[in-house]
Amino acid sequence: MDRFELRRFDYSLTEDHTALQNAYRQFFKAHCPIETVRAAEPSGFDKNLWERLCAMGATTMAVPESCGGDGATLVDLTLVAEEIGRSLAPVPWIDHVCAARLLACLGAVEADVVSGKQLAALDVQVDSGTGARLIPSGSIADQIVVRDRDSVIGLTFATRPAKVDNIGRLPMAWVDPAAADTRTVLADGPDGAKHYRRALDEWRLLTAAALVGLVEETMTIAAEFAKTRYTLGVPISTLQAISHPLANIAITVQGGRNLTHRAAWFLDNEPDERAELAASAFVFMSEEAAKAATMAVHVQGGLGVSAEAAATAYLVRARGWPLAGGDPAASAKQIAHIVAAREAQV
């Protein structure tokens, strides 16, 4: 078995991977405390944090070198996404880089999008149909990429659509392609559809990675609380009703992390071999993140359910972020179709 083959089963990180993740962890720790997250909730976006993040090269890294980027791998991108989830960063990095990478594939990416000076957004619902659709970053995007039947369309608006309230605290908006000031056909036919499906897989993958980071931080919050609260003279962390669920969360974190790394590797290197992995990571973390965040709130009791508690901020996003892509069950159905089609060929 050569090294390339081994990588299909080995999800350990290299020193470069670890350094990359640590750099972004320290960045968000310094610039995105929970107070910053709370302050950005009305708009769903912190412009100052976004500009700092772009200055770190977080948008440039995601685009191929042929388009002026740094050509990062999807494994690299999952590490950044994980730190965004860990800090609940109010920036549309996942939406933007997935849209930018799609535009790059279609030969339509501009330098300002690569650098993050212009925000790009993507219609990420599996079955958005035609007409108006909810776009996760629709209220702040400078350009929006959507599907219209067999075409991939770029939209711009003189006046950005209004943000709608949502549980994920995202800068979400209803976007009607017919109301756009400019409509540009970026691709038609099967090739355009294939590139768009790839962008959707990348969005699911990076969202799953963000949920991994989110869940790990909820576990940390709950564990630290459990170590400082006593009952009958012992920390509540020693009680099975607390320690066992926390252990389950730790298993979820590691399992989700391994799955996202594996999905990233296959999507980069053998996209047709295990086409269901990105959606599988998304569905798994969509289900488990809500369970884990709910448990973290329960560990803290009355404090955990207060609006001021950090655990509550994590809970609403654990429930809301996956819904930005529509019902996760649609992704589960897609997994079933992919697996069934593969099994039928055996």
VOBA-1610 file (N, C-alpha, C; in pm, whole numbers, padded with zeros to 5 digits, always signed):
BEGIN
Met+00085-00119+00000Met+00000+00000+00000Met+00089+00124+00000Asp+00074+00209-00103Asp+00158+00329-00108Asp+00101+00439-00019Arg+00176+00549-00009Arg+00137+00657+00081Arg+00004+00721+00039Phe-00017+00730-00092Phe-00141+00789-00142Phe-00260+00704-00100Glu-00246+00572-00112Glu-00353+00482-00073Glu-00377+00486+00077Leu-00269+00494+00154Leu-00281+00495+00299Leu-00359+00618+00345Arg-00343+00730+00276Arg-00408+00853+00318Arg-00559+00841+00317Arg-00611+00745+00243Arg-00755+00724+00241Arg-00807+00673+00376Phe-00719+00623+00459Phe-00761+00568+00588Phe-00690+00635+00706Asp-00607+00731+00678Asp-00529+00797+00783Asp-00569+00944+00787Tyr-00631+00988+00899Tyr-00683+01124+00907Tyr-00604+01210+01003Ser-00483+01167+01036Ser-00399+01246+01124Ser-00351+01371+01051Leu-00323+01477+01127Leu-00282+01603+01069Leu-00130+01613+01064Thr-00080+01683+00965Thr+00063+01709+00956Thr+00097+01827+01047Glu+00226+01854+01061Glu+00267+01970+01140Glu+00216+02100+01078Asp+00214+02105+00946Asp+00162+02225+00879Asp+00013+02243+00907His-00061+02133+00906His-00204+02141+00939His-00223+02195+01080Thr-00149+02140+01174Thr-00161+02182+01314Thr-00127+02329+01331Ala-00022+02374+01263Ala+00017+02514+01271Ala-00090+02605+01214Leu-00150+02562+01103Leu-00258+02640+01042Leu-00376+02652+01137Gln-00418+02540+01194Gln-00533+02544+01283Gln-00504+02627+01409Asn-00386+02614+01463Asn-00350+02691+01582Asn-00350+02841+01554Ala-00305+02878+01435Ala-00302+03020+01398Ala-00442+03079+01397Tyr-00537+03005+01339Tyr-00673+03056+01335Tyr-00742+03045+01470Arg-00705+02946+01548Arg-00762+02937+01683Arg-00721+03058+01767Gln-00595+03094+01758Gln-00548+03210+01832Gln-00610+03339+01778Phe-00628+03345+01646Phe-00690+03464+01587Phe-00830+03485+01643Phe-00912+03382+01640Phe-01049+03399+01687Phe-01056+03417+01839Lys-00964+03354+01910Lys-00960+03373+02054Lys-00931+03519+02088Ala-00846+03583+02009Ala-00809+03722+02033Ala-00915+03821+01984His-00980+03789+01873His-01066+03888+01808His-01215+03853+01810Cys-01252+03738+01861Cys-01394+03700+01858Cys-01440+03640+01990Pro-01436+03717+02100Pro-01495+03669+02225Pro-01647+03663+02212Ile-01713+03606+02309Ile-01859+03591+02303Ile-01927+03727+02295Glu-01866+03831+02350Glu-01925+03965+02343Glu-01933+04014+02199Thr-01833+03981+02119Thr-01834+04018+01977Thr-01945+03943+01904Val-01962+03818+01938Val-02069+03737+01878Val-02205+03797+01909Arg-02228+03832+02035Arg-02356+03890+02077Arg-02381+04024+02008Ala-02278+04106+02000Ala-02293+04240+01942Ala-02331+04233+01794Ala-02290+04127+01726Ala-02315+04116+01582Ala-02450+04052+01550Glu-02526+04008+01650Glu-02649+03935+01624Glu-02753+04013+01544Pro-02771+04144+01565Pro-02873+04214+01486Pro-02851+04206+01335Ser-02726+04214+01290Ser-02698+04208+01147Ser-02650+04072+01102Gly-02597+03992+01196Gly-02539+03863+01161Gly-02400+03873+01103Phe-02339+03990+01113Phe-02211+04012+01044Phe-02129+04115+01119Asp-02001+04083+01140Asp-01906+04178+01199Asp-01806+04216+01091Lys-01823+04336+01036Lys-01739+04380+00924Lys-01593+04391+00965Asn-01567+04440+01084Asn-01429+04455+01130Asn-01361+04319+01142Leu-01432+04221+01196Leu-01376+04086+01208Leu-01351+04026+01070Trp-01442+04051+00978Trp-01426+03999+00842Trp-01300+04057+00777Glu-01279+04186+00791Glu-01162+04247+00731Glu-01033+04193+00793Arg-01034+04171+00923Arg-00917+04112+00989Arg-00893+03970+00938Leu-01003+03895+00920Leu-00991+03757+00874Leu-00937+03752+00731Cys-00984+03843+00647Cys-00934+03849+00509Cys-00786+03885+00507Ala-00746+03973+00598Ala-00604+04011+00605Ala-00516+03893+00644Met-00575+03794+00712Met-00503+03671+00746Met-00484+03580+00625Gly-00556+03612+00516Gly-00549+03528+00397Gly-00650+03416+00394Ala-00754+03427+00477Ala-00851+03317+00489Ala-00935+03299+00364Thr-00958+03405+00287Thr-01034+03390+00163Thr-00942+03355+00046Thr-00826+03417+00044Thr-00730+03392-00065Thr-00686+03246-00067Met-00666+03187+00051Met-00616+03050+00059Met-00707+02951-00011Ala-00838+02982-00016Ala-00935+02884-00065Ala-00943+02875-00216Val-00886+02972-00287Val-00899+02979-00432Val-00774+02921-00499Pro-00788+02853-00613Pro-00671+02795-00681Pro-00567+02901-00718Glu-00443+02858-00724Glu-00334+02949-00758Glu-00353+03010-00897Ser-00415+02936-00986Ser-00437+02986-01122Ser-00531+03106-01125Cys-00605+03126-01015Cys-00699+03239-01007Cys-00654+03343-00906Gly-00527+03338-00867Gly-00475+03437-00775Gly-00483+03398-00629Gly-00518+03273-00602Gly-00528+03226-00464Gly-00406+03147-00422Asp-00419+03077-00309Asp-00308+03001-00253Asp-00325+02850-00271Gly-00439+02807-00324Gly-00457+02665-00357Gly-00461+02572-00238Ala-00527+02613-00129Ala-00539+02527-00012Ala-00622+02403-00044Thr-00595+02294+00027Thr-00676+02173+00012Thr-00803+02186+00095Leu-00898+02098+00069Leu-01021+02099+00148Leu-00996+02061+00293Val-00895+01977+00318Val-00859+01946+00457Val-00816+02074+00528Asp-00735+02156+00461Asp-00695+02285+00516Asp-00818+02369+00552Leu-00914+02372+00461Leu-01032+02456+00481Leu-01119+02405+00595Thr-01124+02273+00615Thr-01203+02221+00728Thr-01144+02267+00861Leu-01013+02286+00866Leu-00949+02329+00991Leu-00988+02473+01025Val-00996+02558+00923Val-01040+02696+00946Val-01188+02697+00985Ala-01268+02618+00914Ala-01411+02612+00944Ala-01436+02566+01087Glu-01356+02472+01134Glu-01372+02423+01270Glu-01351+02535+01372Glu-01254+02621+01346Glu-01228+02732+01439Glu-01337+02838+01430Ile-01396+02855+01314Ile-01509+02947+01301Ile-01626+02896+01384Gly-01651+02765+01379Gly-01757+02708+01461Gly-01727+02715+01609Arg-01602+02695+01646Arg-01563+02698+01787Arg-01590+02836+01848Ser-01569+02941+01769Ser-01584+03077+01820Ser-01719+03140+01785Leu-01802+03070+01707Leu-01930+03124+01658Leu-01907+03254+01580Ala-01798+03261+01507Ala-01759+03386+01440Ala-01869+03436+01345Pro-01913+03560+01362Pro-02019+03617+01277Pro-01964+03667+01144Val-01909+03577+01067Val-01854+03608+00935Val-01900+03500+00837Pro-01928+03537+00711Pro-01981+03440+00614Pro-01869+03368+00538Trp-01767+03324+00609Trp-01651+03266+00542Trp-01687+03142+00461Ile-01765+03052+00517Ile-01799+02928+00447Ile-01876+02958+00319Asp-01980+03043+00330Asp-02057+03078+00211Asp-01968+03144+00106His-01884+03235+00151His-01801+03311+00058His-01701+03222-00015Val-01627+03138+00058Val-01523+03060-00009Val-01585+02955-00101Cys-01701+02901-00065Cys-01766+02804-00154Cys-01812+02872-00282Ala-01866+02995-00269Ala-01906+03070-00388Ala-01784+03109-00470Ala-01678+03152-00404Ala-01556+03194-00475Ala-01494+03078-00550Arg-01492+02960-00488Arg-01435+02843-00553Arg-01519+02801-00674Leu-01652+02815-00662Leu-01739+02786-00776Leu-01714+02885-00888Leu-01706+03013-00855Leu-01678+03114-00957Leu-01544+03088-01025Ala-01446+03043-00946Ala-01315+03012-01004Ala-01325+02897-01103Cys-01402+02794-01068Cys-01421+02680-01160Cys-01487+02724-01290Leu-01574+02825-01280Leu-01646+02872-01398Leu-01572+02984-01470Gly-01451+03017-01421Gly-01372+03122-01485Gly-01430+03260-01469Ala-01503+03283-01357Ala-01571+03411-01340Ala-01537+03479-01208Val-01432+03435-01140Val-01398+03494-01011Val-01315+03621-01033Glu-01347+03725-00954Glu-01275+03852-00963Glu-01179+03866-00846Ala-01078+03952-00865Ala-00976+03969-00762Ala-01035+04016-00629Asp-01137+04102-00635Asp-01198+04152-00511Asp-01272+04043-00436Val-01320+03944-00508Val-01384+03829-00442Val-01277+03741-00379Val-01169+03718-00450Val-01059+03637-00396Val-01008+03696-00266Ser-00993+03827-00263Ser-00939+03893-00143Ser-01042+03913-00034Gly-01171+03898-00067Gly-01276+03919+00031Gly-01328+04061+00036Lys-01277+04150-00049Lys-01328+04288-00050Lys-01473+04291-00096Gln-01507+04199-00186Gln-01647+04182-00225Gln-01694+04047-00174Leu-01812+04047-00113Leu-01866+03924-00056Leu-01950+03850-00160Ala-01926+03720-00170Ala-02004+03635-00258Ala-02087+03538-00175Ala-02206+03509-00222Ala-02296+03417-00152Ala-02346+03311-00249Leu-02406+03208-00193Leu-02444+03091-00272Leu-02579+03040-00224Asp-02662+03000-00319Asp-02786+02930-00284Asp-02750+02785-00251Val-02761+02749-00122Val-02710+02619-00078Val-02819+02517-00047Gln-02944+02550-00074Gln-03050+02453-00049Gln-03050+02347-00158Val-03069+02224-00116Val-03065+02112-00211Val-03175+02124-00315Asp-03296+02160-00270Asp-03410+02171-00361Asp-03469+02311-00351Ser-03402+02409-00410Ser-03450+02547-00399Ser-03555+02581-00503Gly-03563+02502-00609Gly-03661+02527-00713Gly-03635+02658-00784Thr-03743+02726-00825Thr-03732+02854-00892Thr-03796+02961-00804Gly-03781+03086-00842Gly-03838+03195-00763Gly-03751+03231-00646Ala-03809+03306-00550Ala-03735+03353-00434Ala-03687+03237-00349Arg-03567+03252-00293Arg-03514+03150-00204Arg-03433+03216-00094Leu-03421+03147+00022Leu-03344+03199+00134Leu-03195+03175+00110Ile-03115+03281+00119Ile-02971+03272+00101Ile-02905+03306+00234Pro-02819+03219+00288Pro-02762+03242+00422Pro-02692+03376+00439Ser-02623+03426+00336Ser-02552+03554+00344Ser-02615+03657+00251Gly-02742+03640+00221Gly-02807+03723+00120Gly-02817+03870+00153Ser-02818+03906+00282Ser-02838+04046+00319Ser-02709+04128+00316Ile-02594+04062+00298Ile-02466+04135+00300Ile-02383+04109+00176Ala-02425+04019+00089Ala-02343+03979-00026Ala-02345+04085-00136Asp-02231+04102-00202Asp-02221+04190-00318Asp-02264+04119-00445Gln-02245+03987-00450Gln-02295+03908-00561Gln-02339+03773-00510Ile-02441+03718-00574Ile-02502+03594-00529Ile-02510+03497-00646Val-02470+03374-00623Val-02473+03271-00726Val-02588+03176-00695Val-02676+03156-00794Val-02793+03070-00776Val-02807+02976-00895Arg-02892+02877-00876Arg-02930+02789-00987Arg-03065+02833-01041Asp-03080+02828-01171Asp-03209+02855-01235Asp-03228+02748-01341Arg-03298+02642-01300Arg-03313+02523-01383Arg-03176+02465-01417Asp-03135+02466-01543Asp-03006+02407-01581Asp-02894+02510-01589Ser-02919+02631-01545Ser-02820+02738-01556Ser-02767+02779-01419Val-02643+02826-01419Val-02584+02887-01300Val-02579+03037-01328Ile-02643+03115-01239Ile-02663+03257-01262Ile-02594+03339-01153Gly-02527+03446-01194Gly-02472+03542-01101Gly-02564+03662-01091Leu-02596+03704-00968Leu-02689+03815-00944Leu-02622+03927-00868Thr-02658+04049-00900Thr-02620+04164-00818Thr-02743+04251-00798Phe-02746+04320-00683Phe-02858+04405-00646Phe-02807+04543-00610Ala-02876+04647-00660Ala-02840+04783-00623Ala-02866+04806-00474Thr-02974+04746-00426Thr-03007+04751-00283Thr-03012+04608-00231Arg-02932+04579-00131Arg-02927+04442-00081Arg-03061+04401-00020Pro-03100+04277-00034Pro-03223+04229+00029Pro-03217+04245+00181Ala-03332+04261+00243Ala-03338+04283+00387Ala-03315+04152+00463Lys-03241+04161+00573Lys-03216+04045+00658Lys-03347+03998+00721Val-03364+03867+00729Val-03478+03810+00800Val-03428+03741+00926Asp-03508+03745+01031Asp-03468+03685+01157Asp-03461+03533+01141Asn-03360+03473+01205Asn-03346+03328+01195Asn-03271+03276+01317Ile-03293+03151+01349Ile-03238+03095+01472Ile-03086+03086+01469Gly-03027+03078+01351Gly-02882+03069+01342Gly-02812+03202+01353Arg-02889+03312+01362Arg-02834+03448+01370Arg-02747+03480+01248Leu-02787+03427+01132Leu-02713+03448+01008Leu-02766+03572+00935Pro-02685+03632+00848Pro-02733+03746+00767Pro-02818+03697+00649Met-02922+03625+00682Met-03004+03555+00583Met-03107+03650+00522Ala-03140+03627+00395Ala-03238+03711+00327Ala-03308+03631+00217Trp-03432+03671+00190Trp-03501+03619+00074Trp-03445+03686-00051Val-03407+03607-00148Val-03350+03660-00272Val-03434+03612-00389Asp-03485+03706-00467Asp-03563+03674-00586Asp-03479+03706-00709Pro-03435+03603-00782Pro-03351+03629-00901Pro-03416+03723-01001Ala-03549+03721-01007Ala-03617+03807-01104Ala-03606+03954-01067Ala-03575+03984-00941Ala-03566+04122-00896Ala-03423+04177-00902Ala-03328+04096-00948Ala-03188+04139-00952Ala-03168+04250-01055Asp-03074+04339-01025Asp-03043+04446-01119Asp-02962+04394-01237Thr-02876+04296-01211Thr-02804+04232-01321Thr-02807+04081-01303Arg-02823+04011-01415Arg-02822+03864-01416Arg-02721+03820-01521Thr-02624+03741-01478Thr-02520+03693-01569Thr-02521+03542-01571Val-02539+03484-01688Val-02533+03339-01701Val-02387+03295-01695Leu-02353+03222-01591Leu-02215+03178-01572Leu-02187+03042-01636Ala-02290+02959-01643Ala-02274+02826-01702Ala-02410+02770-01735Asp-02413+02686-01836Asp-02536+02616-01878Asp-02507+02468-01891Gly-02610+02387-01874Gly-02599+02246-01904Gly-02531+02163-01796Pro-02491+02041-01832Pro-02438+01944-01735Pro-02312+01990-01663Asp-02223+02058-01733Asp-02099+02100-01668Asp-02125+02199-01557Gly-02212+02296-01584Gly-02247+02392-01480Gly-02312+02326-01361Ala-02402+02231-01389Ala-02470+02160-01280Ala-02370+02079-01196Lys-02272+02019-01263Lys-02172+01941-01191Lys-02089+02030-01099His-02046+02145-01148His-01969+02237-01064His-02053+02286-00946Tyr-02181+02310-00971Tyr-02266+02359-00863Tyr-02285+02251-00757Arg-02304+02126-00799Arg-02316+02017-00701Arg-02190+02006-00618Arg-02075+02027-00680Arg-01949+02024-00606Arg-01947+02136-00501Ala-01992+02255-00538Ala-01995+02367-00443Ala-02088+02335-00325Leu-02200+02270-00353Leu-02292+02233-00245Leu-02227+02131-00152Asp-02154+02035-00208Asp-02083+01938-00125Asp-01979+02007-00038Glu-01909+02104-00094Glu-01808+02174-00016Glu-01874+02255+00096Trp-01989+02314+00069Trp-02060+02388+00174Trp-02103+02295+00287Arg-02157+02179+00251Arg-02198+02083+00354Arg-02077+02037+00435Leu-01968+02010+00366Leu-01847+01964+00434Leu-01796+02068+00533Leu-01783+02192+00489Leu-01729+02296+00576Leu-01826+02331+00689Thr-01955+02323+00663Thr-02053+02344+00770Thr-02043+02233+00873Ala-02024+02110+00828Ala-02004+01999+00921Ala-01880+02022+01007Ala-01771+02070+00946Ala-01649+02097+01021Ala-01672+02208+01123Ala-01747+02312+01085Ala-01779+02419+01180Ala-01858+02365+01298Leu-01949+02272+01271Leu-02028+02213+01379Leu-01941+02126+01471Val-01836+02066+01417Val-01742+01991+01500Val-01679+02086+01603Gly-01629+02201+01554Gly-01569+02297+01645Gly-01669+02350+01746Leu-01791+02376+01699Leu-01897+02423+01788Leu-01924+02323+01899Val-01938+02196+01863Val-01968+02092+01962Val-01854+02077+02062Glu-01731+02081+02012Glu-01618+02067+02105Glu-01616+02180+02207Glu-01650+02300+02163Glu-01651+02413+02257Glu-01767+02401+02357Thr-01882+02351+02312Thr-01992+02330+02407Thr-01952+02227+02512Met-01879+02125+02470Met-01832+02024+02565Met-01736+02088+02666Thr-01648+02175+02619Thr-01554+02242+02708Thr-01627+02329+02809Ile-01726+02404+02761Ile-01805+02490+02851Ile-01873+02406+02958Ala-01936+02296+02915Ala-02007+02210+03011Ala-01911+02142+03108Ala-01798+02094+03057Ala-01702+02023+03143Ala-01642+02116+03247Glu-01606+02237+03207Glu-01550+02334+03302Glu-01651+02369+03410Phe-01776+02383+03372Phe-01881+02411+03470Phe-01896+02294+03566Ala-01898+02172+03511Ala-01920+02053+03595Ala-01809+02032+03695Lys-01688+02078+03664Lys-01575+02061+03755Lys-01580+02159+03872Thr-01660+02264+03859Thr-01662+02366+03964Thr-01790+02365+04047Arg-01884+02277+04014Arg-02010+02268+04088Arg-02012+02138+04168Tyr-02053+02146+04294Tyr-02047+02032+04384Tyr-02187+01993+04431Thr-02203+01863+04456Thr-02321+01812+04520Thr-02279+01699+04613Leu-02327+01702+04735Leu-02290+01603+04837Leu-02138+01596+04854Gly-02073+01711+04836Gly-01929+01719+04859Gly-01841+01675+04745Val-01899+01641+04631Val-01818+01597+04516Val-01856+01678+04393Pro-01761+01698+04298Pro-01796+01770+04175Pro-01903+01694+04097Ile-01996+01766+04036Ile-02101+01697+03961Ile-02042+01624+03839Ser-01920+01658+03802Ser-01857+01588+03690Ser-01829+01441+03720Thr-01832+01404+03849Thr-01808+01264+03886Thr-01935+01180+03876Leu-02048+01244+03857Leu-02176+01172+03848Leu-02193+01114+03708Gln-02241+00991+03701Gln-02256+00926+03572Gln-02353+01001+03481Ala-02455+01064+03538Ala-02553+01137+03457Ala-02490+01258+03388Ile-02374+01301+03437Ile-02302+01412+03375Ile-02183+01361+03295Ser-02102+01276+03354Ser-01978+01233+03288Ser-02003+01149+03163His-02104+01061+03167His-02129+00975+03051His-02176+01056+02929Pro-02273+01149+02944Pro-02310+01231+02827Pro-02194+01315+02774Leu-02109+01365+02864Leu-01993+01441+02819Leu-01897+01352+02741Ala-01882+01228+02784Ala-01799+01134+02710Ala-01857+01106+02572Asn-01990+01099+02564Asn-02055+01078+02434Asn-02028+01196+02341Ile-02027+01318+02397Ile-01999+01436+02315Ile-01855+01428+02261Ala-01762+01384+02346Ala-01623+01371+02302Ala-01612+01272+02187Ile-01689+01163+02193Ile-01689+01065+02085Ile-01746+01126+01958Thr-01852+01205+01973Thr-01912+01274+01858Thr-01811+01366+01791Val-01737+01441+01871Val-01638+01534+01818Val-01533+01459+01735Gln-01479+01352+01791Gln-01374+01280+01720Gln-01427+01210+01597Gly-01546+01152+01610Gly-01605+01085+01495Gly-01637+01184+01383Gly-01695+01299+01420Gly-01726+01400+01320Gly-01602+01456+01255Arg-01498+01476+01333Arg-01372+01529+01279Arg-01311+01431+01180Asn-01306+01304+01216Asn-01252+01203+01124Asn-01333+01197+00995Leu-01465+01207+01009Leu-01550+01198+00891Leu-01531+01319+00799Thr-01518+01438+00857Thr-01497+01555+00772Thr-01361+01550+00703His-01259+01503+00773His-01127+01492+00709His-01130+01388+00597Arg-01199+01279+00621Arg-01207+01176+00517Arg-01285+01227+00396Ala-01398+01293+00423Ala-01479+01348+00314Ala-01399+01451+00234Ala-01321+01533+00305Ala-01241+01636+00237Ala-01137+01572+00148Trp-01072+01467+00199Trp-00969+01401+00119Trp-01028+01341-00008Phe-01139+01270+00006Phe-01199+01206-00111Phe-01252+01311-00209Leu-01310+01420-00158Leu-01365+01522-00247Leu-01253+01588-00327Asp-01136+01601-00268Asp-01021+01659-00337Asp-00955+01561-00434Asn-00945+01435-00394Asn-00863+01339-00469Asn-00940+01235-00548Glu-01052+01188-00496Glu-01133+01086-00565Glu-01280+01122-00550Pro-01326+01231-00609Pro-01461+01280-00585Pro-01573+01184-00624Asp-01547+01097-00720Asp-01651+01005-00764Asp-01651+00872-00687Glu-01546+00849-00610Glu-01533+00722-00540Glu-01626+00711-00421Arg-01632+00816-00340Arg-01721+00817-00222Arg-01798+00948-00220Ala-01887+00962-00316Ala-01958+01089-00336Ala-02053+01123-00223Glu-02083+01025-00139Glu-02181+01050-00031Glu-02118+01104+00097Leu-01985+01111+00105Leu-01921+01140+00233Leu-01945+01282+00282Ala-01941+01382+00194Ala-01962+01520+00238Ala-02102+01537+00295Ala-02202+01484+00225Ala-02339+01492+00275Ala-02355+01412+00404Ser-02283+01300+00415Ser-02290+01218+00536Ser-02236+01294+00657Ala-02124+01364+00638Ala-02068+01444+00747Ala-02167+01552+00789Phe-02230+01614+00692Phe-02327+01720+00720Phe-02447+01666+00798Val-02504+01556+00753Val-02621+01501+00821Val-02587+01455+00962Phe-02472+01388+00975Phe-02430+01339+01107Phe-02414+01455+01205Met-02340+01559+01166Met-02315+01670+01258Met-02441+01755+01278Ser-02528+01762+01179Ser-02654+01834+01197Ser-02736+01774+01310Glu-02739+01641+01313Glu-02815+01572+01417Glu-02745+01577+01553Glu-02616+01551+01552Glu-02543+01538+01678Glu-02513+01673+01744Ala-02496+01778+01664Ala-02463+01909+01722Ala-02577+01958+01810Ala-02700+01942+01764Ala-02814+01986+01844Ala-02825+01907+01974Lys-02799+01775+01967Lys-02804+01692+02088Lys-02696+01734+02187Ala-02575+01753+02137Ala-02463+01787+02225Ala-02483+01924+02288Ala-02525+02022+02210Ala-02545+02157+02264Ala-02658+02159+02366Thr-02761+02079+02343Thr-02870+02069+02440Thr-02820+02010+02571Met-02737+01907+02561Met-02681+01846+02681Met-02594+01945+02757Ala-02517+02025+02685Ala-02431+02123+02751Ala-02514+02224+02829Val-02628+02262+02774Val-02719+02353+02845Val-02774+02285+02970His-02812+02160+02957His-02869+02086+03071His-02768+02071+03185Val-02643+02053+03151Val-02540+02039+03255Val-02537+02162+03344Gln-02560+02279+03283Gln-02555+02403+03358Gln-02687+02439+03425Gly-02788+02358+03404Gly-02915+02380+03473Gly-02978+02513+03437Gly-03029+02584+03539Gly-03097+02711+03516Gly-03007+02815+03452Leu-02879+02814+03486Leu-02785+02909+03425Leu-02774+02884+03276Gly-02772+02757+03236Gly-02752+02723+03096Gly-02863+02772+03005Val-02987+02779+03055Val-03099+02819+02971Val-03120+02970+02970Ser-03039+03044+03045Ser-03053+03190+03046Ser-03002+03247+02914Ala-03060+03358+02871Ala-03022+03418+02744Ala-02878+03466+02744Glu-02824+03495+02864Glu-02688+03547+02873Glu-02582+03438+02867Ala-02620+03313+02886Ala-02522+03205+02893Ala-02461+03177+02756Ala-02330+03152+02754Ala-02264+03119+02628Ala-02321+02991+02570Ala-02357+02896+02657Ala-02410+02769+02608Ala-02536+02788+02525Thr-02617+02888+02560Thr-02738+02915+02483Thr-02704+02965+02344Ala-02602+03050+02333Ala-02559+03099+02202Ala-02515+02983+02113Tyr-02448+02885+02171Tyr-02404+02769+02093Tyr-02523+02682+02054Leu-02621+02670+02144Leu-02737+02586+02115Leu-02816+02638+01996Val-02845+02769+01994Val-02928+02820+01885Val-02857+02806+01750Arg-02727+02819+01750Arg-02653+02803+01623Arg-02638+02656+01585Ala-02625+02569+01684Ala-02620+02425+01655Ala-02749+02380+01586Arg-02860+02442+01624Arg-02988+02409+01561Arg-03008+02485+01430Gly-02957+02608+01423Gly-02988+02694+01310Gly-02897+02683+01191Trp-02767+02666+01213Trp-02674+02665+01100Trp-02705+02555+00998Pro-02735+02431+01040Pro-02765+02328+00939Pro-02887+02360+00855Leu-02982+02436+00911Leu-03105+02466+00839Leu-03085+02571+00731Ala-02968+02635+00730Ala-02938+02732+00623Ala-02937+02663+00487Gly-02910+02534+00486Gly-02911+02457+00363Gly-03042+02385+00338Gly-03148+02427+00407Gly-03276+02359+00396Gly-03285+02242+00492Asp-03379+02157+00472Asp-03398+02041+00559Asp-03282+01943+00539Pro-03206+01910+00647Pro-03097+01812+00631Pro-03146+01677+00578Ala-03276+01650+00593Ala-03330+01524+00541Ala-03314+01515+00389Ala-03312+01630+00322Ala-03291+01629+00176Ala-03152+01577+00144Ser-03054+01612+00228Ser-02918+01559+00209Ser-02914+01410+00239Ala-02992+01367+00340Ala-02998+01225+00372Ala-03056+01145+00255Lys-03157+01199+00189Lys-03214+01132+00072Lys-03112+01124-00041Gln-03032+01229-00055Gln-02929+01228-00158Gln-02827+01118-00132Ile-02791+01101-00005Ile-02697+00993+00032Ile-02755+00858-00009Ala-02885+00839+00020Ala-02950+00712-00013Ala-02947+00685-00163His-02970+00789-00243His-02969+00772-00389His-02829+00735-00439Ile-02727+00801-00381Ile-02589+00773-00425Ile-02550+00630-00391Val-02579+00588-00268Val-02541+00454-00224Val-02620+00348-00301Ala-02749+00372-00320Ala-02832+00275-00393Ala-02783+00259-00537Ala-02748+00370-00600Ala-02699+00363-00738Ala-02566+00287-00744Arg-02481+00307-00646Arg-02353+00235-00645Arg-02373+00085-00624Glu-02463+00052-00532Glu-02488-00088-00504Glu-02553-00159-00623Ala-02630-00083-00699Ala-02696-00144-00817Ala-02597-00180-00925Gln-02480-00117-00921Gln-02377-00146-01023Gln-02290-00264-00985Val-02297-00307-00859Val-02211-00417-00814Val-02259-00549-00871
//
